[in-house]
Amino acid sequence: MLYHAAIHGIYGELGNMNKKLLKSIGAVVAGAAVSIVLELGTDKAMRTAGIFPSGEGSMSDTLFILATTYRTIYGVLGAYITARLAPDRPMFHALILGVLGTVAAAAGAIAMWNKMPEIGPKWYALALIVLALPPAWLGGKLRLMQVNDQTESSLQPDPR
């Protein structure tokens, strides 16, 4: 009987760990997906509206700054979503997303470095690397501030 209880306890804990791990992975994937879909959608909208050149046209530095700006904003949103969906430690999850973004941006810069400046300025590739973590931190911080506000308001006496 004790043996069965111990085995059930071990498997129960493993099941809880697996669920938590899946929720963690899902939170990071969801935040990344939101950021990527918004970035690609905005890129497409900018091309359709004639703001960004379509096809092989080159963009000015001003347009690359615009793209950097909205990518940074979407990075904050994606990290916030990751932190919001995380089963615990929202900042940790948001920063995981930021690290993955840094790695992806670095890989892209390495792969495309010798094709620059034809496809874009080198500063843009470097900016994407440098700007991956700060928005992730900000998205996580926004979630922590929201959680703290909710906790503080739940501790206030009922005005009735």
Phi and psi in degrees as GROMACS dihedral restraints (atoms count N, CA, C in turn):
[ dihedral_restraints ]
;  ai    aj    ak    al  type     phi  dphi    fc
    3     4     5     6     1   -62.4    20    10
    4     5     6     7     1   -39.4    20    10
    6     7     8     9     1   -59.4    20    10
    7     8     9    10     1   -47.5    20    10
    9    10    11    12     1   -63.6    20    10
   10    11    12    13     1   -38.4    20    10
   12    13    14    15     1   -65.5    20    10
   13    14    15    16     1   -40.4    20    10
   15    16    17    18     1   -65.9    20    10
   16    17    18    19     1   -44.8    20    10
   18    19    20    21     1   -62.7    20    10
   19    20    21    22     1   -45.3    20    10
   21    22    23    24     1   -60.9    20    10
   22    23    24    25     1   -40.0    20    10
   24    25    26    27     1   -63.4    20    10
   25    26    27    28     1   -42.5    20    10
   27    28    29    30     1   -64.0    20    10
   28    29    30    31     1   -48.1    20    10
   30    31    32    33     1   -66.7    20    10
   31    32    33    34     1   -34.4    20    10
   33    34    35    36     1   -63.2    20    10
   34    35    36    37     1   -43.1    20    10
   36    37    38    39     1   -65.5    20    10
   37    38    39    40     1   -41.6    20    10
   39    40    41    42     1   -62.6    20    10
   40    41    42    43     1   -40.0    20    10
   42    43    44    45     1   -63.3    20    10
   43    44    45    46     1   -41.7    20    10
   45    46    47    48     1   -65.1    20    10
   46    47    48    49     1   -39.8    20    10
   48    49    50    51     1   -64.0    20    10
   49    50    51    52     1   -42.0    20    10
   51    52    53    54     1   -64.5    20    10
   52    53    54    55     1   -41.4    20    10
   54    55    56    57     1   -63.1    20    10
   55    56    57    58     1   -42.9    20    10
   57    58    59    60     1   -64.9    20    10
   58    59    60    61     1   -41.8    20    10
   60    61    62    63     1   -62.8    20    10
   61    62    63    64     1   -43.5    20    10
   63    64    65    66     1   -64.0    20    10
   64    65    66    67     1   -38.7    20    10
   66    67    68    69     1   -65.2    20    10
   67    68    69    70     1   -39.4    20    10
   69    70    71    72     1   -63.4    20    10
   70    71    72    73     1   -47.3    20    10
   72    73    74    75     1   -62.7    20    10
   73    74    75    76     1   -43.8    20    10
   75    76    77    78     1   -60.8    20    10
   76    77    78    79     1   -38.9    20    10
   78    79    80    81     1   -63.8    20    10
   79    80    81    82     1   -44.0    20    10
   81    82    83    84     1   -67.9    20    10
   82    83    84    85     1   -43.9    20    10
   84    85    86    87     1   -63.4    20    10
   85    86    87    88     1   -41.3    20    10
   87    88    89    90     1   -63.4    20    10
   88    89    90    91     1   -45.2    20    10
   90    91    92    93     1   -62.5    20    10
   91    92    93    94     1   -42.6    20    10
   93    94    95    96     1   -63.7    20    10
   94    95    96    97     1   -43.5    20    10
   96    97    98    99     1   -62.4    20    10
   97    98    99   100     1   -43.3    20    10
   99   100   101   102     1   -60.8    20    10
  100   101   102   103     1   -47.1    20    10
  102   103   104   105     1   -60.8    20    10
  103   104   105   106     1   -48.0    20    10
  105   106   107   108     1   -64.9    20    10
  106   107   108   109     1   -45.3    20    10
  108   109   110   111     1   -62.4    20    10
  109   110   111   112     1   -42.9    20    10
  111   112   113   114     1   -64.6    20    10
  112   113   114   115     1   -41.9    20    10
  114   115   116   117     1   -62.3    20    10
  115   116   117   118     1   -50.1    20    10
  117   118   119   120     1   -65.0    20    10
  118   119   120   121     1   -39.4    20    10
  120   121   122   123     1   -64.5    20    10
  121   122   123   124     1   -41.5    20    10
  123   124   125   126     1   -67.5    20    10
  124   125   126   127     1   -41.9    20    10
  126   127   128   129     1   -54.8    20    10
  127   128   129   130     1   -47.3    20    10
  129   130   131   132     1   -63.5    20    10
  130   131   132   133     1   -43.6    20    10
  132   133   134   135     1   -63.3    20    10
  133   134   135   136     1   -38.5    20    10
  135   136   137   138     1   -65.5    20    10
  136   137   138   139     1   -38.4    20    10
  138   139   140   141     1   -68.8    20    10
  139   140   141   142     1   -44.4    20    10
  141   142   143   144     1   -62.0    20    10
  142   143   144   145     1   -38.8    20    10
  144   145   146   147     1   -77.5    20    10
  145   146   147   148     1    -7.2    20    10
  147   148   149   150     1    82.8    20    10
  148   149   150   151     1     8.7    20    10
  150   151   152   153     1   -76.3    20    10
  151   152   153   154     1   -46.7    20    10
  153   154   155   156     1   -96.4    20    10
  154   155   156   157     1   144.1    20    10
  156   157   158   159     1   -67.7    20    10
  157   158   159   160     1   145.6    20    10
  159   160   161   162     1   -95.2    20    10
  160   161   162   163     1   151.9    20    10
  162   163   164   165     1    73.1    20    10
  163   164   165   166     1  -129.1    20    10
  165   166   167   168     1   -91.6    20    10
  166   167   168   169     1     3.1    20    10
  168   169   170   171     1   -64.5    20    10
  169   170   171   172     1   148.2    20    10
  171   172   173   174     1   -93.3    20    10
  172   173   174   175     1   153.8    20    10
  174   175   176   177     1  -105.0    20    10
  175   176   177   178     1   152.6    20    10
  177   178   179   180     1   -79.5    20    10
  178   179   180   181     1   165.2    20    10
  180   181   182   183     1   -59.3    20    10
  181   182   183   184     1   -35.5    20    10
  183   184   185   186     1   -60.3    20    10
  184   185   186   187     1   -41.7    20    10
  186   187   188   189     1   -69.6    20    10
  187   188   189   190     1   -34.8    20    10
  189   190   191   192     1   -67.2    20    10
  190   191   192   193     1   -34.7    20    10
  192   193   194   195     1   -65.0    20    10
  193   194   195   196     1   -41.3    20    10
  195   196   197   198     1   -59.4    20    10
  196   197   198   199     1   -47.6    20    10
  198   199   200   201     1   -62.5    20    10
  199   200   201   202     1   -40.2    20    10
  201   202   203   204     1   -62.9    20    10
  202   203   204   205     1   -40.0    20    10
  204   205   206   207     1   -63.7    20    10
  205   206   207   208     1   -50.3    20    10
  207   208   209   210     1   -72.2    20    10
  208   209   210   211     1   -29.2    20    10
  210   211   212   213     1   -64.3    20    10
  211   212   213   214     1   -38.1    20    10
  213   214   215   216     1   -66.1    20    10
  214   215   216   217     1   -43.7    20    10
  216   217   218   219     1   -62.9    20    10
  217   218   219   220     1   -44.0    20    10
  219   220   221   222     1   -65.9    20    10
  220   221   222   223     1   -29.7    20    10
  222   223   224   225     1   -64.5    20    10
  223   224   225   226     1   -39.8    20    10
  225   226   227   228     1   -62.9    20    10
  226   227   228   229     1   -46.3    20    10
  228   229   230   231     1   -62.2    20    10
  229   230   231   232     1   -46.0    20    10
  231   232   233   234     1   -61.1    20    10
  232   233   234   235     1   -40.4    20    10
  234   235   236   237     1   -68.9    20    10
  235   236   237   238     1   -37.4    20    10
  237   238   239   240     1   -61.7    20    10
  238   239   240   241     1   -45.3    20    10
  240   241   242   243     1   -61.7    20    10
  241   242   243   244     1   -43.2    20    10
  243   244   245   246     1   -58.4    20    10
  244   245   246   247     1   -48.4    20    10
  246   247   248   249     1   -63.7    20    10
  247   248   249   250     1   -37.5    20    10
  249   250   251   252     1   -66.7    20    10
  250   251   252   253     1   -37.4    20    10
  252   253   254   255     1   -86.9    20    10
  253   254   255   256     1   -13.5    20    10
  255   256   257   258     1   -62.1    20    10
  256   257   258   259     1   139.5    20    10
  258   259   260   261     1   -67.9    20    10
  259   260   261   262     1   -24.5    20    10
  261   262   263   264     1  -166.0    20    10
  262   263   264   265     1   176.3    20    10
  264   265   266   267     1    43.0    20    10
  265   266   267   268     1    65.1    20    10
  267   268   269   270     1   -59.0    20    10
  268   269   270   271     1   -39.4    20    10
  270   271   272   273     1   -64.8    20    10
  271   272   273   274     1   -40.9    20    10
  273   274   275   276     1   -57.8    20    10
  274   275   276   277     1   -46.8    20    10
  276   277   278   279     1   -65.2    20    10
  277   278   279   280     1   -41.5    20    10
  279   280   281   282     1   -61.8    20    10
  280   281   282   283     1   -40.8    20    10
  282   283   284   285     1   -71.1    20    10
  283   284   285   286     1   -30.4    20    10
  285   286   287   288     1   -59.7    20    10
  286   287   288   289     1   -44.1    20    10
  288   289   290   291     1   -60.9    20    10
  289   290   291   292     1   -41.0    20    10
  291   292   293   294     1   -63.9    20    10
  292   293   294   295     1   -39.5    20    10
  294   295   296   297     1   -65.7    20    10
  295   296   297   298     1   -43.0    20    10
  297   298   299   300     1   -62.6    20    10
  298   299   300   301     1   -38.7    20    10
  300   301   302   303     1   -64.4    20    10
  301   302   303   304     1   -39.0    20    10
  303   304   305   306     1   -63.8    20    10
  304   305   306   307     1   -45.1    20    10
  306   307   308   309     1   -63.4    20    10
  307   308   309   310     1   -44.1    20    10
  309   310   311   312     1   -63.8    20    10
  310   311   312   313     1   -42.8    20    10
  312   313   314   315     1   -65.8    20    10
  313   314   315   316     1   -39.8    20    10
  315   316   317   318     1   -65.5    20    10
  316   317   318   319     1   -41.9    20    10
  318   319   320   321     1   -62.6    20    10
  319   320   321   322     1   -42.1    20    10
  321   322   323   324     1   -63.5    20    10
  322   323   324   325     1   -41.6    20    10
  324   325   326   327     1   -64.4    20    10
  325   326   327   328     1   -43.0    20    10
  327   328   329   330     1   -63.3    20    10
  328   329   330   331     1   -45.1    20    10
  330   331   332   333     1   -65.9    20    10
  331   332   333   334     1   -32.4    20    10
  333   334   335   336     1  -105.1    20    10
  334   335   336   337     1    -2.1    20    10
  336   337   338   339     1   -53.5    20    10
  337   338   339   340     1   -44.6    20    10
  339   340   341   342     1   -76.3    20    10
  340   341   342   343     1    -8.3    20    10
  342   343   344   345     1   -96.1    20    10
  343   344   345   346     1     1.4    20    10
  345   346   347   348     1   -94.7    20    10
  346   347   348   349     1   146.1    20    10
  348   349   350   351     1   -91.0    20    10
  349   350   351   352     1     6.3    20    10
  351   352   353   354     1   -57.1    20    10
  352   353   354   355     1   -40.7    20    10
  354   355   356   357     1   -94.9    20    10
  355   356   357   358     1    -8.8    20    10
  357   358   359   360     1   157.8    20    10
  358   359   360   361     1   161.7    20    10
  360   361   362   363     1   -71.9    20    10
  361   362   363   364     1   150.8    20    10
  363   364   365   366     1   -64.9    20    10
  364   365   366   367     1   -31.5    20    10
  366   367   368   369     1   -61.1    20    10
  367   368   369   370     1   -31.5    20    10
  369   370   371   372     1   -66.4    20    10
  370   371   372   373     1   -44.9    20    10
  372   373   374   375     1   -61.8    20    10
  373   374   375   376     1   -40.9    20    10
  375   376   377   378     1   -68.8    20    10
  376   377   378   379     1   -37.7    20    10
  378   379   380   381     1   -62.1    20    10
  379   380   381   382     1   -40.2    20    10
  381   382   383   384     1   -63.0    20    10
  382   383   384   385     1   -35.7    20    10
  384   385   386   387     1   -67.4    20    10
  385   386   387   388     1   -50.6    20    10
  387   388   389   390     1   -65.8    20    10
  388   389   390   391     1   -33.7    20    10
  390   391   392   393     1   -92.7    20    10
  391   392   393   394     1    11.9    20    10
  393   394   395   396     1   -78.4    20    10
  394   395   396   397     1   -42.0    20    10
  396   397   398   399     1   -78.7    20    10
  397   398   399   400     1   -44.2    20    10
  399   400   401   402     1   -57.0    20    10
  400   401   402   403     1   -42.9    20    10
  402   403   404   405     1   -65.5    20    10
  403   404   405   406     1   -32.6    20    10
  405   406   407   408     1   -64.3    20    10
  406   407   408   409     1   -43.4    20    10
  408   409   410   411     1   -62.1    20    10
  409   410   411   412     1   -44.3    20    10
  411   412   413   414     1   -63.5    20    10
  412   413   414   415     1   -41.8    20    10
  414   415   416   417     1   -61.7    20    10
  415   416   417   418     1   -42.3    20    10
  417   418   419   420     1   -64.8    20    10
  418   419   420   421     1   -40.7    20    10
  420   421   422   423     1   -64.4    20    10
  421   422   423   424     1   -41.0    20    10
  423   424   425   426     1   -59.8    20    10
  424   425   426   427     1   -41.4    20    10
  426   427   428   429     1   -65.9    20    10
  427   428   429   430     1   -42.7    20    10
  429   430   431   432     1   -62.6    20    10
  430   431   432   433     1   -39.7    20    10
  432   433   434   435     1   -63.6    20    10
  433   434   435   436     1   -39.5    20    10
  435   436   437   438     1   -64.7    20    10
  436   437   438   439     1   -44.6    20    10
  438   439   440   441     1   -62.9    20    10
  439   440   441   442     1   -42.9    20    10
  441   442   443   444     1   -64.5    20    10
  442   443   444   445     1   -39.9    20    10
  444   445   446   447     1   -63.2    20    10
  445   446   447   448     1   -41.9    20    10
  447   448   449   450     1   -65.4    20    10
  448   449   450   451     1   -40.0    20    10
  450   451   452   453     1   -66.0    20    10
  451   452   453   454     1   -44.8    20    10
  453   454   455   456     1   -64.6    20    10
  454   455   456   457     1   -40.9    20    10
  456   457   458   459     1   -69.2    20    10
  457   458   459   460     1   -29.9    20    10
  459   460   461   462     1   -74.3    20    10
  460   461   462   463     1   -18.7    20    10
  462   463   464   465     1   -88.1    20    10
  463   464   465   466     1   -12.3    20    10
  465   466   467   468     1   -71.2    20    10
  466   467   468   469     1   145.3    20    10
  468   469   470   471     1   -66.0    20    10
  469   470   471   472     1   148.3    20    10
  471   472   473   474     1   -68.6    20    10
  472   473   474   475     1   124.5    20    10
  474   475   476   477     1   -70.7    20    10
  475   476   477   478     1    -6.3    20    10
